[in-house]
Amino acid sequence: MSSVRPFFEPRGVAIIGASDRPDKLSHGILKNMIQYGYTGGIYPVNPKNSEILGKPCYADILSVPDPVDLAVIILPAPAIPAVLEDCGKKGIKAVTVISGGFKEIGENGKQLEAQILEITKKFNMRMIGPNCVGTFNLVTGMNTTFIKGLPARGGIGFVSQSGAVCGGIVDHVLGKGVGFSHFLSLGNEADVTETDMMEYLADDADTTVIAIYAEGIRDGRRFIDTARKVTARKPVLILKAGRSEEGARAVSSHTGSLAGSHAAYQAAFRQSGVIEVKNATDLLNAAMALDWLKLPTGSRAAIITNAGGPAALASDSLAENGIQLASISALTQAKLREKLNPAAQVSNPIDMLGGATELEYGHALESVLADEGVDMVLAVLVPQALVDPVKVAQSFVDAARKSDKPVLACMMGSYSVQEARDLLHQNHLPMTDYPEQTGVVFGALRQYAQIRQRNETTSGFSVKKDHVLAEKILDSSKSKIWGEHVTRPLLKTYGVSLVEGELAADLPEAQKTAARLGYPVVIKAASEDMLHKSDFGAIAVNIGNDLEMESSYQRILENVKKHAPNAVIEGILVEKMAPKGLEVIIGMKRDPGFGPLMMFGMGGIFVELFKDVAFRVAPLTYTDAKEMVAETKAAHLLSGWRGGQESDLDAIIENILRLSELAVDFPQIQEIEINPLLVLPKGQGALALDCRMILA
């Protein structure tokens, strides 16, 4: 049995700190426990009362009769450690700590939170909270929250770090027919996290889609591994707060979460199949559609409307979310003309004009759904004086029932379409208020269809490495910042393909090295004080002979003396002049929440200018690395843009995987970068032309 199951299916629940005063939160929790159909034991605990809301009240948890699996605690924070000790002695399996006053208030609260977590671990109890509003199982009626209202029952399992977001969502969906299986508020997540909840809801027969509001993810690697498994079975949507620097600060002050780079979160979501949305409206709309609709087989949408403006807004929204306007066949267009206004536009969007009736909507929707070139249909209504929105809604329902293709309704307005919304949602046909919201909904459906079809591919490639030598190299220097001349040997131990080169102590040795490598060559000042050598004029290229070597050598020394007088030069790195190719960057920066965050993009001097980069969290699969490359605009150039030569994509992927494994094997590497990695024509490999590293 899952260790979190007692939170949702307990045989008995003790409410510690229950009050007979209606203005107290604990009174609201007891009232919710009683009124929503929970059939297990309900035991208020308060030494000042003998009875509350018709339930016998107990002096302490040890006096509560068995069986009782869950304790809900609403007491001042300093009193909670002693109560948890008694819960442990009682054999309680799960505790929900509603009270605040823990890590969200600072260092003293953080210490108190660590203390109560230690007590729960000692007794092998699971804990939700502290600083939360509890949980709500709509199937069993088990409601440990003080939230007002009962949403409709359905397939959405809603998980939230924020109790206020939970409460706001409940109030928003009341009376709108959007159905939920669970509402789960987690607060500070001292113990139970959104990852635990994903695992539970993945196995819950009443949940078809998981929707999460998160402020921070504590164990990034476990989240990715779990989400990969869950999203293969059920869709997971996430609304992540703290995307901006300002939002990240607000998150930290709210729940004490450590807000890592949002790029790391985006990478984690992509590679684990989690669909990210940007606001609560999109979270609800997409969850509703994934709960009720079948997945599309393609990304071609048709729009049926009685107004051009909303159709234009919807078209923009669809395009922004990867959905194309379908091409309506001549046969379908002819069929549409049979019953629509002669002035109607029958290409896509299909504009039936303002007076379109429910009969015209029904005919148009059925005709377009039958078109093999259409994968999904958006039906838009702007209410008009002569048109009944309820009858139009019924025409949507009737037509949608005859097809497996997803149909989304958009009825612009509020007052005059309330009854129509009720009818649509009763028949599990989702409706949005505005056309700008439609693209996210269809985009989520299409994205999840692709996630379900995603196959992890292997190339048979495995990293051949010398872990012992790599460890010896890393231990050989106490420096934090490593330039190219010391990073090269480390990369070589993991098979990274390097341009030929050697470190020379002085000019004569540099000339001998160049003769051995063969002119032309490149020379670079070797100094850990200059990571970006070109900024200091510390690099010279295409040196063709000893005389050019001498003048370039002297010029580099003068430039360094001028621009970085305190830099320590450890020698001159002499490298073979590389052939022509395309420059990309691969690198890693360690994220505090997810660990090694791998980067790929257009390299050389353009990486910061164009910011054409993609991220994934290591360790990477072959598919992760392949998708990472394909996500960038650089991939078009590498694939032979406009008749250009095709580059060696496999060599890029293999070098990404080598760097990924190096980063996973050695946590002391804080940052490492190959920029540029010169990519040669297909089949000829790639060469690392420059590299650098920072240790923790």
C-alpha positions in Angstrom: 0.0 0.0 0.0 1.3 3.5 -0.8 2.6 5.4 2.2 0.4 8.4 1.3 -2.9 6.4 1.0 -3.9 7.0 4.6 -4.3 10.7 3.7 -7.1 9.9 1.3 -8.6 6.7 2.5 -8.3 6.7 6.3 -10.4 4.6 8.6 -10.6 7.4 11.1 -9.5 11.0 11.3 -8.5 13.0 14.4 -8.8 16.8 14.2 -6.4 18.1 16.9 -7.2 21.6 17.9 -10.8 21.4 16.7 -12.9 24.4 17.9 -16.5 25.0 18.6 -16.2 28.6 17.4 -17.4 29.1 13.8 -14.8 31.8 13.1 -11.9 29.3 13.7 -10.3 27.4 10.8 -10.4 24.2 12.7 -14.2 24.5 13.1 -14.4 24.8 9.3 -12.3 21.6 8.9 -14.5 19.6 11.2 -17.6 20.9 9.5 -16.2 19.9 6.1 -15.3 16.4 7.4 -18.9 15.9 8.5 -20.9 17.3 5.6 -19.4 15.8 2.5 -20.1 12.1 3.0 -16.9 10.7 4.7 -18.0 7.5 6.4 -15.0 6.8 8.7 -14.6 7.9 12.3 -14.3 11.7 12.9 -12.7 12.6 16.2 -12.3 16.2 17.4 -9.5 16.7 19.9 -9.6 19.6 22.4 -9.4 19.3 26.2 -11.7 22.3 26.6 -14.8 20.7 25.0 -16.8 17.5 25.5 -18.6 17.8 22.2 -18.3 19.8 18.9 -20.9 19.7 16.1 -22.5 16.6 17.6 -19.2 14.7 17.7 -17.7 13.6 21.1 -14.5 15.6 21.8 -11.4 14.0 23.2 -8.8 15.5 25.6 -5.8 14.3 23.6 -4.9 12.0 20.7 -4.0 9.1 23.0 -7.7 9.1 24.2 -9.1 8.7 20.7 -10.6 5.3 20.0 -9.1 3.1 17.3 -8.9 2.8 14.3 -7.5 6.2 13.4 -5.0 6.6 10.6 -4.8 10.3 10.0 -4.3 13.3 12.4 -5.0 16.8 11.2 -3.3 19.4 13.4 -4.3 23.0 13.8 -2.3 24.3 16.8 0.3 27.0 17.4 3.6 25.9 15.8 5.5 25.5 19.1 2.9 23.0 20.5 3.2 20.7 17.5 6.4 18.7 18.3 4.8 17.3 21.6 1.6 16.4 19.8 3.5 14.6 17.0 5.2 12.5 19.6 1.8 11.4 20.9 0.6 10.7 17.4 3.6 8.5 16.9 2.9 6.6 20.1 -0.7 6.2 19.0 0.3 4.5 15.8 -1.0 7.3 13.5 0.2 6.6 9.9 -0.2 10.1 8.5 -0.4 13.7 9.8 -1.5 16.9 8.1 -0.1 20.0 9.7 -2.3 23.0 8.7 -0.4 25.4 11.0 2.0 28.0 9.7 5.0 29.4 11.5 7.8 27.2 10.0 10.4 27.7 7.3 8.3 30.3 5.5 9.0 32.8 8.4 12.8 32.4 8.6 15.6 30.6 10.4 13.7 29.8 13.7 10.8 28.4 11.8 13.2 26.4 9.6 14.7 24.8 12.7 11.2 24.0 14.1 10.2 22.4 10.8 13.3 20.2 10.9 12.4 19.1 14.4 8.9 18.0 13.5 10.2 16.3 10.4 12.6 14.3 12.5 9.8 13.2 14.8 7.6 12.0 11.9 10.6 10.0 10.6 11.2 8.4 14.0 7.7 7.0 14.0 7.6 6.3 10.3 4.7 8.7 9.8 4.1 10.7 6.5 3.4 14.4 6.8 1.6 16.9 4.6 2.5 20.5 5.3 3.1 22.4 7.4 1.6 25.6 6.3 -1.1 24.1 4.1 -4.9 23.9 3.9 -5.2 20.1 3.8 -6.6 17.7 1.2 -10.0 16.8 -0.3 -10.9 13.5 -1.8 -14.1 14.1 -3.8 -14.8 10.4 -4.3 -14.9 9.5 -0.6 -15.9 12.9 0.7 -12.8 13.0 3.0 -12.2 16.8 3.3 -9.5 18.0 5.8 -9.6 21.6 4.3 -11.4 24.7 5.5 -12.2 25.6 1.9 -15.8 26.6 1.3 -17.7 24.8 -1.5 -17.9 21.5 -3.3 -16.7 21.3 -6.9 -18.1 18.7 -9.3 -16.6 15.3 -9.3 -14.5 14.3 -12.2 -11.0 13.2 -13.4 -8.7 16.1 -12.5 -6.4 15.5 -9.6 -5.2 19.0 -8.5 -2.0 19.3 -6.5 -0.9 22.7 -5.1 1.9 23.9 -2.9 -0.2 27.0 -2.2 -3.3 26.6 -0.1 -4.7 29.9 -1.4 -4.4 28.8 -5.0 -6.3 25.6 -4.0 -9.1 27.7 -2.4 -9.2 30.1 -5.3 -9.5 27.3 -7.9 -12.3 25.7 -5.9 -14.3 28.9 -5.8 -13.7 29.6 -9.5 -15.0 26.2 -10.7 -18.1 26.1 -8.5 -21.2 25.7 -10.7 -19.2 25.4 -13.9 -19.2 21.6 -14.1 -15.4 21.1 -14.2 -14.8 17.8 -12.4 -12.1 16.9 -9.9 -11.0 13.7 -8.1 -8.7 15.4 -5.5 -7.6 18.7 -4.2 -4.2 18.4 -2.5 -2.6 21.3 -0.7 1.1 20.5 0.3 2.3 23.8 1.8 6.0 23.7 2.7 6.4 20.1 1.5 8.7 19.2 4.5 7.9 15.5 3.7 5.2 14.7 1.1 5.9 16.4 -2.2 4.2 16.8 -5.6 6.3 13.9 -6.7 4.6 11.7 -4.1 1.3 13.0 -5.2 2.0 12.2 -8.8 2.8 8.6 -7.9 -0.4 8.3 -5.9 -2.6 9.8 -8.5 -1.0 7.8 -11.3 -2.4 4.7 -9.6 -5.7 6.3 -8.7 -8.5 4.9 -10.8 -10.6 8.0 -10.4 -7.9 10.4 -11.8 -7.4 10.8 -15.5 -5.2 14.0 -15.6 -2.9 15.5 -13.0 -2.7 19.3 -12.6 0.0 20.8 -10.4 0.7 24.3 -9.1 4.4 24.3 -8.0 6.7 26.9 -6.5 9.7 24.8 -6.2 10.7 21.1 -6.7 13.0 19.8 -4.0 14.3 16.6 -5.6 14.6 17.3 -9.2 16.1 14.0 -10.3 13.3 12.0 -8.6 10.7 14.3 -10.1 12.0 13.7 -13.6 12.2 9.9 -13.2 8.7 9.7 -11.7 7.1 12.0 -14.2 8.6 10.0 -17.1 6.7 6.9 -15.8 3.5 8.8 -14.9 3.2 10.7 -18.2 3.4 7.4 -20.1 0.1 6.6 -18.5 -1.6 9.9 -17.7 -1.1 13.6 -18.7 0.6 15.9 -16.2 0.1 19.6 -16.4 2.1 22.1 -14.4 1.9 25.8 -13.6 5.3 26.8 -12.2 5.5 30.1 -10.2 8.8 31.9 -10.0 9.6 32.0 -13.8 10.9 35.6 -13.4 13.6 36.8 -11.0 11.0 38.8 -9.1 8.6 35.8 -9.0 11.5 33.6 -7.8 12.0 36.0 -4.8 8.3 35.9 -4.0 8.4 32.1 -4.0 11.3 32.0 -1.6 9.6 34.3 0.9 6.3 32.4 0.6 7.2 28.8 1.1 10.9 28.9 1.7 11.4 27.0 -1.6 14.7 27.2 -3.4 13.8 28.6 -6.8 16.3 27.3 -9.3 16.8 28.5 -12.9 13.5 28.3 -14.8 15.5 26.9 -17.7 16.2 23.9 -15.6 12.5 23.5 -14.8 11.6 23.8 -18.5 14.2 21.2 -19.5 12.9 18.8 -16.8 9.3 19.2 -17.9 10.2 18.6 -21.6 12.2 15.5 -21.1 9.8 14.0 -18.6 6.7 14.6 -20.6 5.1 17.2 -18.3 3.2 20.0 -20.1 3.9 23.5 -18.7 1.3 26.2 -18.8 1.7 29.9 -18.0 -1.5 30.7 -15.9 -4.3 29.2 -13.9 -6.9 29.7 -16.6 -4.8 27.6 -19.1 -4.2 25.0 -16.4 -7.9 24.5 -15.8 -8.9 24.6 -19.5 -6.2 22.2 -20.6 -6.9 19.8 -17.7 -10.6 19.9 -18.5 -9.9 19.0 -22.2 -7.4 16.2 -21.3 -10.0 14.8 -18.9 -12.9 14.8 -21.4 -11.6 14.7 -25.0 -9.8 12.1 -27.1 -6.4 12.9 -28.4 -6.0 14.3 -31.9 -4.1 12.3 -34.5 -2.5 15.4 -36.0 -2.1 19.1 -35.6 -4.6 20.5 -38.2 -7.5 22.5 -36.8 -10.6 24.0 -38.4 -12.4 27.0 -37.0 -16.2 27.4 -37.3 -17.4 30.9 -36.3 -20.1 33.5 -36.6 -17.6 36.4 -36.4 -14.3 37.1 -38.1 -12.5 38.9 -35.3 -12.6 36.1 -32.7 -11.5 33.6 -35.5 -8.5 35.8 -36.2 -7.6 35.8 -32.5 -8.1 32.1 -32.3 -5.9 31.5 -35.4 -3.0 33.4 -33.7 -3.4 31.4 -30.5 -3.4 28.1 -32.4 -0.3 29.1 -34.4 1.5 30.1 -31.2 0.9 26.6 -29.8 2.0 24.6 -32.8 -1.5 24.0 -34.3 -2.0 24.7 -38.1 -5.2 25.8 -39.8 -6.4 22.8 -41.8 -7.0 23.0 -45.5 -10.7 22.3 -46.1 -11.3 20.0 -49.0 -13.3 21.1 -52.1 -15.8 18.3 -51.3 -16.3 19.7 -47.8 -16.6 23.2 -49.0 -19.3 22.2 -51.5 -21.2 20.4 -48.7 -20.9 23.5 -46.5 -22.4 25.7 -49.2 -25.5 23.5 -49.3 -26.9 24.9 -46.1 -24.9 28.0 -45.2 -25.6 31.6 -46.1 -24.5 32.2 -49.7 -22.1 34.9 -48.4 -20.5 32.6 -45.9 -16.7 32.0 -46.1 -16.2 28.2 -46.5 -12.4 28.1 -46.4 -10.7 28.0 -43.0 -11.8 29.8 -40.8 -15.4 29.0 -41.8 -17.2 32.2 -41.1 -21.0 31.6 -41.2 -21.7 35.3 -40.5 -23.6 36.8 -37.5 -27.0 35.3 -38.1 -25.8 31.7 -38.1 -28.4 29.4 -36.4 -27.9 26.2 -34.5 -28.9 24.3 -37.6 -26.1 25.9 -39.6 -23.6 25.3 -36.7 -24.6 21.6 -36.6 -24.3 21.2 -40.3 -20.9 23.0 -40.5 -19.5 21.1 -37.5 -20.5 17.6 -38.8 -19.2 18.4 -42.3 -15.8 19.6 -41.1 -15.4 16.7 -38.6 -15.9 14.3 -41.5 -13.0 16.0 -43.5 -10.0 13.7 -43.4 -7.7 16.8 -43.5 -9.0 18.0 -40.2 -7.8 16.7 -36.8 -9.7 18.9 -34.4 -12.4 21.6 -34.5 -12.9 24.9 -32.7 -16.5 26.1 -32.7 -16.8 29.9 -31.8 -20.0 31.7 -31.0 -20.4 35.4 -30.3 -23.9 35.7 -28.8 -26.4 37.5 -31.0 -30.0 38.7 -30.2 -31.6 36.2 -32.7 -29.5 33.2 -31.7 -30.1 30.9 -28.7 -26.7 29.9 -27.2 -28.2 26.9 -25.5 -29.5 25.5 -28.9 -26.2 26.2 -30.5 -24.4 24.4 -27.6 -26.7 21.4 -28.2 -25.8 21.4 -31.8 -22.1 21.2 -30.7 -22.8 18.3 -28.5 -24.8 16.4 -31.1 -22.2 16.8 -33.8 -19.2 16.0 -31.4 -20.9 12.7 -30.3 -20.7 11.4 -33.9 -16.9 11.9 -34.1 -13.7 10.8 -32.3 -12.0 14.1 -33.1 -11.7 16.6 -30.3 -14.1 19.6 -30.4 -13.6 22.7 -28.3 -16.3 25.4 -27.9 -15.5 29.1 -27.4 -18.5 31.2 -26.4 -17.4 34.8 -26.0 -19.3 36.4 -23.1 -20.5 35.4 -19.7 -24.1 36.4 -18.7 -25.9 35.1 -21.8 -23.9 31.9 -22.1 -24.0 30.5 -18.6 -26.7 28.0 -19.4 -24.9 27.0 -22.6 -21.7 26.4 -20.6 -23.6 24.2 -18.2 -25.0 22.1 -21.1 -21.6 21.7 -22.7 -19.8 20.7 -19.5 -22.6 18.3 -18.5 -21.8 16.5 -21.8 -18.1 16.7 -21.3 -17.4 19.2 -24.1 -15.1 21.9 -22.8 -15.7 25.6 -23.3 -13.4 28.6 -23.1 -14.4 32.2 -22.6 -12.0 33.8 -25.1 -10.4 32.7 -28.4 -6.9 33.6 -27.1 -7.3 30.6 -24.7 -8.0 28.0 -27.4 -4.5 27.4 -28.7 -3.1 26.3 -25.3 -6.0 23.7 -25.0 -5.4 22.2 -28.5 -1.7 22.5 -28.0 -1.8 20.5 -24.8 -3.9 17.8 -26.5 -1.5 17.5 -29.4 1.6 17.7 -27.1 0.3 14.8 -25.0 -0.5 12.8 -28.1 3.1 13.2 -29.1 4.3 12.3 -25.6 2.4 9.1 -25.7 4.0 8.3 -29.1 7.5 9.2 -27.9 9.9 6.3 -28.2 13.2 6.3 -26.4 15.8 5.4 -29.1 19.3 4.1 -28.6 22.1 4.4 -31.1 24.2 1.6 -29.5 26.5 4.5 -28.4 28.1 4.3 -25.0 30.6 6.6 -23.4 34.1 5.0 -23.2 35.8 6.7 -20.3 38.8 6.6 -18.0 37.2 7.5 -14.7 40.3 6.9 -12.6 42.4 9.2 -14.7 39.7 11.9 -14.7 39.6 11.7 -10.9 43.4 12.1 -10.8 43.3 15.1 -13.1 40.6 16.8 -11.0 42.5 16.1 -7.8 45.7 17.5 -9.3 44.8 21.2 -9.1 43.3 23.2 -6.3 42.2 26.0 -8.7 38.5 26.8 -9.0 38.7 28.2 -12.5 40.2 26.0 -15.2 41.2 27.3 -18.6 41.5 25.3 -21.8 45.0 24.0 -21.3 44.0 22.2 -18.1 40.4 21.3 -19.2 41.5 19.5 -22.4 43.1 16.5 -20.7 40.0 16.0 -18.6 37.7 16.0 -21.6 40.0 13.6 -23.3 39.4 11.0 -20.6 35.7 10.9 -21.6 36.4 10.7 -25.3 35.5 14.2 -26.3 37.0 14.9 -29.7 39.6 17.6 -29.4 41.5 19.6 -32.0 45.2 18.5 -32.0 47.2 20.7 -29.6 49.9 20.9 -27.0 51.0 23.3 -24.3 54.4 25.0 -24.9 56.4 26.7 -22.2 58.0 29.4 -24.5 58.4 30.5 -28.1 61.0 28.0 -29.2 58.9 25.1 -27.8 55.8 26.6 -29.5 57.7 26.7 -32.8 58.8 23.1 -32.4 55.2 22.0 -31.5 53.9 23.8 -34.5 56.3 22.1 -36.8 55.4 18.7 -35.4 51.6 19.4 -35.7 52.1 21.0 -39.1 51.4 24.7 -40.0 49.0 26.5 -40.1 48.3 26.7 -36.3 46.5 28.7 -33.7 48.2 29.9 -30.5 46.5 31.0 -27.3 47.8 32.3 -24.0 47.3 29.7 -21.4 46.0 31.4 -18.2 43.4 30.6 -15.7 42.9 34.4 -15.3 41.5 34.7 -18.8 38.6 32.4 -19.6 37.5 34.3 -22.7 40.9 34.8 -24.4 39.6 36.7 -27.4 38.4 39.5 -25.0 42.1 40.1 -24.1 43.6 39.7 -27.6 45.3 36.5 -26.3 44.7 34.4 -29.4 46.1 34.4 -32.9 44.9 32.2 -35.8 46.2 30.9 -39.1 49.9 31.2 -38.3 51.8 29.8 -41.3 55.4 29.7 -40.3 58.0 30.3 -37.6 58.3 34.0 -38.4 54.6 34.5 -38.1 54.7 32.5 -34.9 57.3 34.8 -33.4 55.4 38.0 -34.2 52.0 36.6 -33.0 53.6 35.3 -29.8 55.0 38.8 -29.0 51.7 40.5 -29.9 49.8 38.2 -27.5 52.2 38.9 -24.6 51.8 42.7 -25.2 48.0 42.4 -25.3 47.9 40.4 -22.1 50.2 42.9 -20.4 48.0 45.8 -21.5 44.5 44.3 -20.9 45.2 41.9 -18.0 48.5 42.9 -16.3 48.0 40.7 -13.3 47.2 37.5 -15.4 49.6 34.6 -14.8 50.6 33.0 -18.2 51.4 29.4 -17.8 52.5 28.9 -21.4 51.2 29.0 -25.0 48.7 26.5 -26.2 49.5 25.5 -29.8 46.7 23.9 -31.8 46.3 22.7 -35.3 44.3 25.1 -37.5 40.9 23.5 -37.8 39.1 22.9 -41.1 35.9 24.7 -42.1 32.7 23.8 -40.3 29.8 25.1 -38.2 30.4 26.3 -34.7 28.1 25.2 -31.8 28.3 25.2 -28.0 27.8 22.4 -25.6 28.0 23.0 -21.8 26.8 22.3 -18.4 25.8 24.4 -15.4 24.8 22.7 -12.2 21.4 23.8 -11.0 20.7 23.8 -7.2 17.4 21.8 -7.7 18.0 19.5 -10.6 21.8 19.0 -10.8 23.7 19.1 -14.1 21.8 21.3 -16.6 23.1 20.6 -20.1 23.1 23.3 -22.8 23.3 23.2 -26.6 23.1 26.0 -29.1 24.7 28.1 -31.8 28.3 28.6 -30.7 31.3 30.9 -31.1 30.7 34.6 -30.6 27.0 34.2 -31.4 25.8 32.3 -28.4 25.1 35.3 -26.3 23.8 37.4 -29.2 21.2 35.0 -30.5 20.6 33.0 -27.3 19.5 30.0 -29.6 20.0 27.4 -26.9 18.2 24.3 -25.5 18.5 22.7 -22.1 18.1 19.2 -20.6 18.9 17.8 -17.2 21.6 15.1 -17.0 21.9 12.2 -17.2 20.6 12.2 -20.7 19.2 9.5 -22.9 20.1 9.4 -26.6 16.6 10.7 -27.3 17.1 13.6 -24.9 20.2 14.7 -26.6 18.7 14.3 -30.1 15.6 16.4 -29.2 17.8 19.0 -27.5 19.6 19.6 -30.8 16.4 19.5 -32.9 14.8 22.2 -30.6 17.2 24.9 -31.8 17.4 27.0 -34.9 21.0 25.9 -35.3 19.6 22.4 -36.2 18.3 23.9 -39.5 21.8 25.0 -40.4 23.3 21.7 -39.4 20.8 19.8 -41.4 21.7 21.6 -44.7 19.7 24.8 -44.7 18.7 25.8 -48.2 21.0 23.4 -50.0 23.9 23.7 -47.6 26.1 20.9 -46.6 24.7 18.5 -44.0 26.8 18.5 -40.8 27.6 15.5 -38.5 24.7 15.6 -36.1 25.6 12.3 -34.6 29.0 13.7 -33.5 27.2 16.5 -31.7 24.9 14.1 -29.9 27.8 11.9 -28.9 29.8 14.8 -27.4 26.8 16.0 -25.5 26.4 12.5 -24.0 30.1 12.4 -23.1 29.9 15.8 -21.4 26.7 14.8 -19.6 28.2 11.6 -18.2 31.3 13.6 -17.0 29.0 16.1 -15.2 27.0 13.3 -13.5 30.2 11.4 -12.4 31.9 14.4 -10.9 29.5 16.7 -8.8 32.4 19.0 -8.0 32.2 20.3 -11.6 30.0 23.4 -11.3 30.3 24.6 -14.9 32.0 23.2 -18.0 31.8 24.4 -21.6 33.0 23.6 -25.0 32.7 26.7 -27.2 33.1 26.3 -30.0 32.6 22.7 -30.9 33.4 22.7 -34.6 31.0 20.4 -36.5 32.4 18.9 -39.7 30.4 17.6 -42.7 28.3 14.4 -42.1 30.4 11.4 -41.2 33.6 13.5 -40.4 32.9 14.2 -36.7 33.4 17.3 -34.6 36.3 19.0 -32.8 36.4 20.9 -29.5 38.3 24.2 -30.3 38.0 25.8 -26.9 36.9 24.8 -23.4 36.8 26.0 -19.8 35.6 24.7 -16.4 34.6 26.0 -13.0 34.8 23.8 -9.9 32.6 24.2 -6.9 
